[in-house]
Amino acid sequence: MDARGYFVWGLQLDHSALMEKTKLKIVEVNNTVPTCLGGNQESIHITQIDYIVEKQYAAEAAALLLPTETEEAIAKILIKEIEAGPACS
């Protein structure tokens, strides 16, 4: 979080659209991920967040982590809420 109370999306700047549609807002804070600025609405203010989870691992290592049983259960719930859209190329 910066001095004004904003969190940035880190390496991906496309989470703003998702956050607009969610009722419950949970962010994962990882101080080892670089701050990337310059996107449209690339941040979220602390007053808009319901829960904050703190993690400490290198961004490259994130792809190697296996999801926990709880994370799998959360994903199964969330996947039902994702609207189908055009396929990515």
MORA-V226290 format. One record per helix or strand of 3 or more residues. SS is the DSSP state (H for helix, E for strand). FROM is the first residue (numbers start at 1). LEN is the number of residues. If there is no record, write none. Layout:
SS,FROM,LEN + SS,FROM,LEN
This chain:
E,6,3 + H,16,6 + E,26,4 + E,43,3 + H,46,3 + E,51,4 + H,59,6 + H,69,11
